[in-house]
Amino acid sequence: MPATTELPAGLSEHCPRALRFCLRRLKRSLTAQISLSIAMISILLVAGSGLMIIRMAARELIEDKELFMLANLALLREDLGAARFDLTQEPQRLVRRMDLQLGNLHMAMYDEHRQVIAASEHFEVPAARLPAHAILADHLPLGIQQSDVRALAQALGPLTTVWDAPDGHSFRVLLARIPVPPDSLAAGRTRSLLVAFAYDLTQNRKLMAAEFRIFGFTLLAGALAAALMGVWIARRILAGPRHLAAVANRISVRPLHERLQVANSPTELRESAEAFNRMLDRLDSAFKRLSEFSSDLAHDLRTPINNLLGEAQVALSKPRSAAEYRAVLESAVEDYERISRLIENMLFLARADDPQAAIRPLWIDLQPWLERGCGYFEMLAEECGVTLAMQMAGVGAMWQQVWADETLLTRALGNLVSNALRYAPRGSQITVGSQLHEGGTCTLTVCNDGPPIAPEHQQRIFDRSFRVDPSRAGSASGSGLGLAIVKSIMDLHGGTVTVASAPGQPTVFSLWFPGPAALVT
């Protein structure tokens, strides 16, 4: 019985169902639609332009070979004319000269009956496979150029043919007719000479094959890159993630009553939206108890973690020595230890009744400590187009010390520098300074040229979540807790934090430590 080609009944029923299912999923997925469209358009553009370029290049190669053979035909006609068409020795001399000078071009000369007069050693084209019609050499203009080749092709049709040898070689063949003058030495032997040129195309075929392989690899890489770019663009333009980010930003300062519309979300975001809504449900029940702690901790950890990530990325941007990697790791270990201590302190501050029990004061050398603090923000300042400077005033500026908790003090200084970087204009300078006073008091200052703070806001700027701009512009870049955290830290040390700002004057944040909290060693 003959083999049937029909699909099983069950399979034939499942195929349309699967196709409808795929189309339905594709219709719901904006990422798939956009990435697939971009990939297909890119493939069509690259493939079309690539094939057109290859076709044009192949045509140019053909015209170059034809011009090359026609130019040699013109030279051959001149040489035969100079020798008065002496067919006893001149054809052999011209054939040998061509073999010696042009390795890829071979030649044969025939009489009007296509009997061989002379032929190159590597001329393999049989007489029967030569073109049926020969180009009359008298049609060749003096000083033949590429445009003349195109004109001849339009007037006479194809000038050459391709012959494939049994051994795999290919030749582009041109056949021309040279009339023999009546007063020449060959006048009684033949009325015209047939000259056949065969150009070996083996190297050209290999070159074209290599170009096609490169084109295929390029097309594949372009398709992959287009697909990846399509996914990236799709994720950038989707409204769902932007709505998710907007809700996330709003819940930092508003009640957790908003929820994502799961039914209107794309397929890729539906599961994330449902998980996010469940998370909001859990957070809503405990928001009053944990919001202050979580906000403070998240705000304070953002900058050191970003700097740690920046250091790691810079270290991995190029090969480095083991010593350099070790230095980066040692620096990271110190930062991680400081973050760990910071978390412990925040947890203690959130729960303990006596905040003084959470601090661990020690004598801090201000100069190296300030240098480390400025270096910590050097990369971020460079990105913001701002320079950091350090200025120490008072007696023994190089040997000043302060009695404070290093982790919390570093945190306070970091919050002030971060705030200054956020508002300082590009090209300006942020100055971090210290000054010892009589009685052992000490003042640390952070000065920037940002916009002035109105007097009515200077008293409230250290309140939790307070912002000068009532529209809360730029809330995505901070939660408004940085300066409040600075005030809490200074309260723990028994000090104060103040701000001085006026139009035309720099804004100065000052941390004052009561005496005897500072000394000169």
VOVEXFI-335735 format. One line per field, with one value per residue (C-alpha): residue number from 1; x, y, z; residue in one letter. Coordinates in Angstrom, 2 decimals. Layout:
BEGIN
k = NUM/...
c1 = X/...
c2 = Y/...
c3 = Z/...
r = a/...
END
This chain:
BEGIN
k = 1/2/3/4/5/6/7/8/9/10/11/12/13/14/15/16/17/18/19/20/21/22/23/24/25/26/27/28/29/30/31/32/33/34/35/36/37/38/39/40/41/42/43/44/45/46/47/48/49/50/51/52/53/54/55/56/57/58/59/60/61/62/63/64/65/66/67/68/69/70/71/72/73/74/75/76/77/78/79/80/81/82/83/84/85/86/87/88/89/90/91/92/93/94/95/96/97/98/99/100/101/102/103/104/105/106/107/108/109/110/111/112/113/114/115/116/117/118/119/120/121/122/123/124/125/126/127/128/129/130/131/132/133/134/135/136/137/138/139/140/141/142/143/144/145/146/147/148/149/150/151/152/153/154/155/156/157/158/159/160/161/162/163/164/165/166/167/168/169/170/171/172/173/174/175/176/177/178/179/180/181/182/183/184/185/186/187/188/189/190/191/192/193/194/195/196/197/198/199/200/201/202/203/204/205/206/207/208/209/210/211/212/213/214/215/216/217/218/219/220/221/222/223/224/225/226/227/228/229/230/231/232/233/234/235/236/237/238/239/240/241/242/243/244/245/246/247/248/249/250/251/252/253/254/255/256/257/258/259/260/261/262/263/264/265/266/267/268/269/270/271/272/273/274/275/276/277/278/279/280/281/282/283/284/285/286/287/288/289/290/291/292/293/294/295/296/297/298/299/300/301/302/303/304/305/306/307/308/309/310/311/312/313/314/315/316/317/318/319/320/321/322/323/324/325/326/327/328/329/330/331/332/333/334/335/336/337/338/339/340/341/342/343/344/345/346/347/348/349/350/351/352/353/354/355/356/357/358/359/360/361/362/363/364/365/366/367/368/369/370/371/372/373/374/375/376/377/378/379/380/381/382/383/384/385/386/387/388/389/390/391/392/393/394/395/396/397/398/399/400/401/402/403/404/405/406/407/408/409/410/411/412/413/414/415/416/417/418/419/420/421/422/423/424/425/426/427/428/429/430/431/432/433/434/435/436/437/438/439/440/441/442/443/444/445/446/447/448/449/450/451/452/453/454/455/456/457/458/459/460/461/462/463/464/465/466/467/468/469/470/471/472/473/474/475/476/477/478/479/480/481/482/483/484/485/486/487/488/489/490/491/492/493/494/495/496/497/498/499/500/501/502/503/504/505/506/507/508/509/510/511/512/513/514/515/516/517/518/519/520/521
c1 = 0.00/1.33/2.45/-0.05/1.02/-2.02/-1.57/-3.31/-6.75/-5.77/-2.64/-4.51/-7.03/-4.32/-2.30/-4.92/-5.61/-1.90/-1.61/-4.54/-3.06/0.32/-1.35/-3.42/-0.34/1.51/-1.39/-1.30/2.48/3.69/7.30/6.95/5.13/7.63/10.76/9.47/8.56/11.92/13.76/11.84/12.24/15.95/16.42/14.60/16.60/19.95/19.19/17.87/20.70/23.29/22.03/21.87/25.44/26.64/24.82/26.34/29.79/29.42/28.41/31.39/33.69/32.26/32.73/36.28/37.15/35.58/37.44/40.66/40.20/39.14/42.16/44.43/42.58/43.36/47.04/47.09/45.60/48.31/51.07/49.78/49.47/53.05/54.22/52.10/50.11/53.08/51.43/54.59/56.15/54.15/51.15/53.43/55.39/52.25/50.82/54.04/54.13/50.59/51.38/54.39/52.72/49.11/48.69/44.87/44.29/44.83/44.60/44.16/44.27/42.28/41.91/38.56/37.72/38.45/41.62/44.13/47.08/48.53/47.19/48.30/49.35/46.43/43.79/41.27/38.14/37.20/36.57/33.03/32.29/33.44/30.76/28.88/29.36/32.66/33.11/34.63/37.83/37.25/34.35/36.79/37.42/40.85/41.51/38.65/36.98/34.29/31.57/32.66/32.22/28.66/27.92/29.21/27.13/24.01/24.70/25.93/24.43/26.50/30.19/31.35/30.16/31.13/32.45/32.84/35.66/35.28/37.98/35.86/37.56/35.43/36.45/34.93/35.39/35.52/35.79/36.83/37.47/40.44/40.24/43.44/44.49/44.86/48.51/49.56/51.69/48.64/46.38/46.51/46.06/42.97/40.76/40.46/41.83/39.71/41.15/39.70/40.47/39.67/39.88/40.16/37.30/38.28/39.61/36.64/34.25/36.05/35.93/32.20/31.59/33.49/31.46/28.23/29.37/30.24/26.91/25.12/26.93/26.28/22.61/22.35/24.16/22.02/18.85/19.95/20.96/17.69/15.71/17.58/17.18/13.50/13.08/14.92/12.86/9.65/10.46/11.30/8.03/5.66/3.26/3.00/6.50/6.12/2.87/4.57/7.39/4.90/2.97/6.21/7.29/3.91/3.71/6.89/5.03/1.36/-0.88/-0.63/-4.11/-3.21/-3.08/-2.01/-4.74/-3.83/-6.48/-5.01/-1.40/0.52/1.08/4.72/3.76/0.64/2.43/4.66/1.64/-0.20/2.88/3.33/-0.30/0.06/3.18/1.28/-1.43/1.14/2.92/-0.31/-1.05/2.38/3.13/2.67/5.06/7.85/7.67/10.04/12.67/12.52/12.58/15.61/17.50/16.75/17.67/20.94/22.08/21.47/24.58/27.20/25.82/25.88/29.47/30.46/28.88/30.72/34.07/33.45/32.44/35.51/37.72/36.19/36.30/39.83/42.37/44.18/46.88/46.21/47.32/44.77/41.97/43.02/42.93/39.40/38.28/39.82/38.06/34.80/35.20/35.59/32.48/30.47/31.52/30.49/27.11/26.64/27.31/24.97/22.13/22.67/22.62/19.44/17.73/18.78/17.61/14.24/13.61/15.66/14.45/17.95/19.62/22.95/23.46/23.72/26.69/30.33/32.39/36.14/38.78/38.67/41.57/39.72/42.18/42.35/38.65/37.69/40.01/38.29/34.89/35.77/37.32/34.17/32.13/34.80/33.38/29.82/31.00/32.83/29.64/27.75/30.42/31.27/34.62/35.15/37.56/38.66/39.46/40.61/40.88/41.94/44.99/46.81/44.62/46.63/46.20/42.58/40.48/36.83/35.12/32.24/30.86/32.72/29.96/27.21/29.44/30.39/26.73/25.89/28.66/27.63/24.04/25.15/27.51/24.83/22.38/24.99/25.66/21.96/21.59/25.05/25.25/27.68/31.12/30.80/32.72/31.60/33.83/34.00/35.71/36.38/37.28/38.18/37.09/38.04/36.65/37.10/34.08/34.25/32.29/32.14/30.77/29.56/29.33/27.78/26.60/23.11/19.90/19.25/16.85/14.13/14.24/10.81/12.10/15.42/13.75/11.78/14.31/15.50/11.99/11.28/10.09/9.98/10.73/11.09/9.27/5.62/5.22/7.82/9.71/12.64/11.12/12.29/15.90/15.42/12.89/13.44/14.97/18.65/18.72/16.37/18.85/21.66/19.69/19.07/22.78/23.71/21.11/22.79/26.11/24.58/25.32/23.29/22.95/22.15/21.90/22.83/21.61/20.94/20.61/24.03/25.73/26.68/24.53/26.41/25.36/27.18/27.59/28.51/29.97/29.99/33.20/35.22/34.58/37.62/41.33/44.63/47.18
c2 = 0.00/3.49/5.54/8.22/11.84/12.87/13.96/12.01/13.31/14.36/16.16/17.97/19.21/20.37/22.36/25.11/25.24/25.66/28.30/30.25/29.95/31.30/34.16/34.97/35.02/37.13/39.57/39.97/40.33/43.80/42.75/39.90/42.07/44.90/42.75/40.47/43.42/45.09/41.84/41.11/44.64/44.59/41.21/42.37/45.59/43.92/41.03/43.29/45.79/43.02/41.11/44.32/45.20/41.69/41.81/45.18/43.97/40.86/43.01/45.27/42.26/41.03/44.43/44.65/41.26/42.22/45.54/43.69/41.23/43.92/46.03/43.03/42.44/46.00/45.51/42.20/43.82/46.49/43.91/41.80/44.88/45.87/42.38/42.48/39.47/37.12/33.88/31.80/33.10/36.08/34.15/31.85/34.84/36.69/33.60/33.03/36.67/36.45/33.30/34.97/38.28/37.37/34.15/34.15/35.15/32.54/33.01/31.03/32.12/30.43/30.91/31.66/27.93/27.75/25.78/26.42/28.57/29.04/28.53/29.04/26.00/26.40/27.31/24.50/25.76/23.45/25.14/23.80/25.62/29.01/31.69/31.37/35.04/36.88/40.57/42.50/44.08/47.11/48.04/48.69/52.41/53.82/54.05/51.74/52.54/51.08/53.11/51.70/48.17/48.97/50.56/47.47/45.20/47.24/47.21/43.64/41.80/39.76/40.09/37.00/33.58/31.32/27.82/25.35/22.88/19.25/19.77/22.42/25.51/28.21/30.55/33.72/33.47/36.27/35.62/38.40/38.60/40.54/41.15/40.36/43.22/42.26/43.38/41.38/38.23/36.13/37.43/34.25/31.96/33.38/36.42/36.92/35.71/34.53/35.38/33.68/34.91/32.72/34.35/31.90/32.64/30.13/32.76/35.01/32.17/31.51/35.20/35.38/32.25/33.83/37.01/35.03/33.30/36.61/37.98/35.02/35.44/39.19/38.60/36.15/38.50/41.40/39.40/38.50/42.09/43.38/40.93/41.95/45.62/45.04/43.50/46.43/49.00/47.18/47.23/50.88/51.88/49.69/51.65/48.92/49.28/53.05/52.68/50.22/52.70/55.54/53.51/52.47/56.11/57.25/54.66/55.96/59.05/58.11/55.39/52.02/52.09/52.04/48.78/47.81/46.93/43.32/42.86/45.69/44.63/42.83/39.11/39.59/41.93/40.15/37.81/40.63/42.90/40.24/39.61/43.35/43.76/40.92/42.57/45.84/43.99/42.65/45.97/47.88/46.03/46.79/50.15/52.30/50.13/49.62/52.55/54.83/52.14/50.79/54.28/55.35/52.16/52.13/55.79/55.41/52.20/53.41/55.56/53.16/50.22/52.26/53.27/49.67/48.65/51.45/50.37/46.78/47.82/50.03/47.18/44.78/47.26/46.12/43.49/44.41/42.96/40.76/43.58/45.97/43.41/42.78/46.52/46.74/43.73/45.11/48.41/46.57/44.53/47.72/49.18/46.02/45.97/49.61/48.84/45.91/48.13/50.71/48.21/47.15/50.77/51.52/48.50/49.60/53.18/51.93/49.81/51.03/53.60/54.87/55.84/56.62/52.91/52.32/54.55/53.52/56.69/56.77/59.32/59.88/61.51/64.09/64.53/60.89/60.46/63.47/62.30/58.91/60.57/62.80/59.89/57.85/60.39/61.33/59.18/60.38/63.99/63.53/62.20/65.26/67.61/68.83/68.96/68.03/70.01/69.63/72.54/72.24/75.33/76.03/75.08/71.93/71.27/68.19/66.56/67.30/64.54/64.25/61.93/60.31/57.09/56.72/54.80/57.24/60.25/58.89/58.40/61.97/63.39/61.15/62.34/65.97/65.41/63.47/66.32/68.82/66.76/66.66/70.45/71.78/73.13/71.57/73.15/74.23/73.08/71.35/72.08/69.72/71.33/71.14/73.66/73.28/75.94/76.91/74.60/71.49/72.02/71.09/72.03/70.04/71.88/70.98/73.99/74.05/76.63/75.18/77.21/79.14/77.79/80.20/81.21/79.69/76.34/76.32/75.36/72.49/71.13/68.56/67.21/63.74/63.63/67.42/68.89/72.51/71.87/71.15/69.33/66.84/67.02/64.63/62.37/59.35/60.27/60.40/59.80/63.10/61.37/62.20/65.43/63.98/61.12/63.67/65.42/62.11/61.29/64.70/64.29/61.02/62.86/65.74/68.14/70.13/70.50/73.86/75.36/78.86/79.98/83.32/84.58/85.06/83.10/79.41/77.02/75.74/72.75/72.66/69.78/71.09/68.79/70.06/70.03/68.41/66.34/67.47/67.88/68.43/65.65
c3 = 0.00/-0.75/2.25/3.22/3.80/5.82/9.42/12.16/13.00/16.50/15.31/12.53/15.10/17.52/14.93/14.32/18.04/18.80/16.08/17.50/20.94/19.73/17.88/20.94/23.13/20.55/20.46/24.23/24.45/23.52/24.02/21.54/19.00/19.09/19.21/16.43/14.23/14.73/14.08/10.89/9.52/10.36/8.69/5.55/5.39/6.01/3.65/0.89/1.09/1.44/-1.58/-3.59/-2.66/-3.49/-6.83/-7.66/-6.61/-8.78/-11.75/-11.15/-11.09/-14.40/-16.01/-14.65/-16.16/-19.50/-19.52/-18.71/-21.58/-24.08/-23.18/-23.82/-27.09/-28.19/-27.33/-29.17/-32.27/-32.21/-31.78/-34.70/-36.86/-36.06/-37.09/-40.31/-39.00/-39.26/-38.12/-38.19/-34.95/-33.62/-32.14/-30.13/-28.83/-27.78/-26.07/-24.12/-23.09/-21.76/-19.79/-18.21/-17.36/-16.56/-14.61/-14.47/-18.10/-20.82/-24.57/-27.78/-31.43/-34.22/-37.95/-39.50/-39.46/-35.70/-36.17/-33.40/-34.39/-30.89/-27.36/-23.77/-21.82/-19.38/-21.96/-21.40/-23.18/-26.07/-29.42/-29.41/-26.13/-27.38/-27.86/-31.12/-32.03/-31.89/-31.07/-33.99/-32.76/-34.97/-32.64/-29.81/-29.24/-28.49/-24.75/-23.77/-20.42/-18.19/-19.89/-23.27/-21.92/-20.83/-24.23/-26.07/-23.84/-24.57/-28.31/-28.80/-25.85/-23.38/-24.18/-22.31/-21.22/-18.31/-18.87/-15.99/-16.46/-15.33/-12.68/-10.94/-12.37/-13.97/-16.78/-18.17/-21.94/-24.51/-28.28/-30.68/-34.39/-35.81/-39.61/-41.52/-43.85/-47.54/-47.65/-44.57/-44.47/-43.48/-46.23/-48.23/-45.22/-43.49/-43.77/-39.99/-36.71/-33.79/-30.38/-27.27/-23.75/-20.72/-17.28/-14.37/-11.92/-9.24/-6.84/-7.54/-6.74/-3.47/-2.64/-3.35/-1.27/1.62/1.22/1.32/4.52/6.08/4.93/6.48/9.80/9.70/8.98/11.86/14.24/13.03/13.59/17.10/17.86/16.42/18.54/21.68/20.81/20.18/23.60/25.17/23.28/24.11/27.79/27.57/25.97/27.91/30.04/32.65/34.11/34.23/36.13/38.47/39.12/39.67/42.23/43.95/44.21/45.53/48.28/49.88/51.13/50.79/52.23/50.59/49.07/45.36/43.42/39.94/37.44/36.71/34.01/31.92/32.32/29.54/29.92/30.91/33.77/35.01/37.40/38.66/39.14/41.14/43.30/43.78/44.85/47.35/48.70/49.10/51.00/53.45/53.77/54.32/57.53/59.02/57.42/60.50/62.54/59.99/57.54/59.45/59.93/56.36/54.82/56.84/56.10/52.37/51.99/53.82/52.12/48.58/48.24/49.70/47.73/44.50/45.21/45.95/42.67/40.87/42.32/41.27/37.75/37.39/38.63/36.10/33.21/32.24/33.32/36.52/38.68/41.67/43.97/42.45/42.77/46.36/47.09/45.67/47.70/50.88/50.30/49.68/52.87/54.86/53.26/53.86/57.50/57.82/56.22/58.59/61.58/60.12/59.88/63.46/64.58/62.66/64.16/67.61/67.00/65.82/68.91/71.82/74.30/75.01/71.70/73.41/74.01/70.23/69.45/69.78/69.92/69.40/68.50/64.73/62.89/60.82/57.95/56.77/57.58/55.45/52.66/52.65/52.64/49.69/47.81/48.43/46.43/43.90/41.12/41.68/41.78/38.49/36.90/38.18/36.84/40.36/42.14/45.81/47.98/51.59/53.89/57.51/59.68/63.22/65.27/64.16/61.16/60.21/63.64/64.51/66.09/67.05/69.53/67.64/66.22/62.91/61.15/62.07/61.44/58.01/57.34/58.30/56.15/53.25/53.42/53.37/50.43/48.57/49.16/47.93/44.79/44.06/44.01/43.13/39.54/37.10/37.15/40.78/43.85/47.04/50.03/53.00/55.97/59.71/62.39/66.07/68.53/72.04/74.69/72.51/70.29/66.63/63.50/60.27/57.26/53.75/51.45/47.95/45.42/45.01/44.99/48.22/50.84/51.95/55.65/56.31/55.11/56.95/60.24/58.71/56.27/58.82/59.42/58.14/54.52/54.25/50.81/49.82/46.53/47.38/44.06/45.28/41.99/42.00/44.65/42.70/43.49/47.28/50.01/51.84/54.87/54.43/56.41/59.03/59.53/59.93/62.66/64.46/64.40/65.78/68.52/69.48/69.83/71.73/68.88/66.42/62.66/61.07/57.62/56.46/53.05/51.38/47.79/46.24/49.03/49.20/51.20/54.27/56.39/59.76/62.21/65.66/68.32/71.92/73.94/74.99/71.81/69.79/70.35/68.56/68.98
r = m/p/a/t/t/e/l/p/a/g/l/s/e/h/c/p/r/a/l/r/f/c/l/r/r/l/k/r/s/l/t/a/q/i/s/l/s/i/a/m/i/s/i/l/l/v/a/g/s/g/l/m/i/i/r/m/a/a/r/e/l/i/e/d/k/e/l/f/m/l/a/n/l/a/l/l/r/e/d/l/g/a/a/r/f/d/l/t/q/e/p/q/r/l/v/r/r/m/d/l/q/l/g/n/l/h/m/a/m/y/d/e/h/r/q/v/i/a/a/s/e/h/f/e/v/p/a/a/r/l/p/a/h/a/i/l/a/d/h/l/p/l/g/i/q/q/s/d/v/r/a/l/a/q/a/l/g/p/l/t/t/v/w/d/a/p/d/g/h/s/f/r/v/l/l/a/r/i/p/v/p/p/d/s/l/a/a/g/r/t/r/s/l/l/v/a/f/a/y/d/l/t/q/n/r/k/l/m/a/a/e/f/r/i/f/g/f/t/l/l/a/g/a/l/a/a/a/l/m/g/v/w/i/a/r/r/i/l/a/g/p/r/h/l/a/a/v/a/n/r/i/s/v/r/p/l/h/e/r/l/q/v/a/n/s/p/t/e/l/r/e/s/a/e/a/f/n/r/m/l/d/r/l/d/s/a/f/k/r/l/s/e/f/s/s/d/l/a/h/d/l/r/t/p/i/n/n/l/l/g/e/a/q/v/a/l/s/k/p/r/s/a/a/e/y/r/a/v/l/e/s/a/v/e/d/y/e/r/i/s/r/l/i/e/n/m/l/f/l/a/r/a/d/d/p/q/a/a/i/r/p/l/w/i/d/l/q/p/w/l/e/r/g/c/g/y/f/e/m/l/a/e/e/c/g/v/t/l/a/m/q/m/a/g/v/g/a/m/w/q/q/v/w/a/d/e/t/l/l/t/r/a/l/g/n/l/v/s/n/a/l/r/y/a/p/r/g/s/q/i/t/v/g/s/q/l/h/e/g/g/t/c/t/l/t/v/c/n/d/g/p/p/i/a/p/e/h/q/q/r/i/f/d/r/s/f/r/v/d/p/s/r/a/g/s/a/s/g/s/g/l/g/l/a/i/v/k/s/i/m/d/l/h/g/g/t/v/t/v/a/s/a/p/g/q/p/t/v/f/s/l/w/f/p/g/p/a/a/l/v/t
END
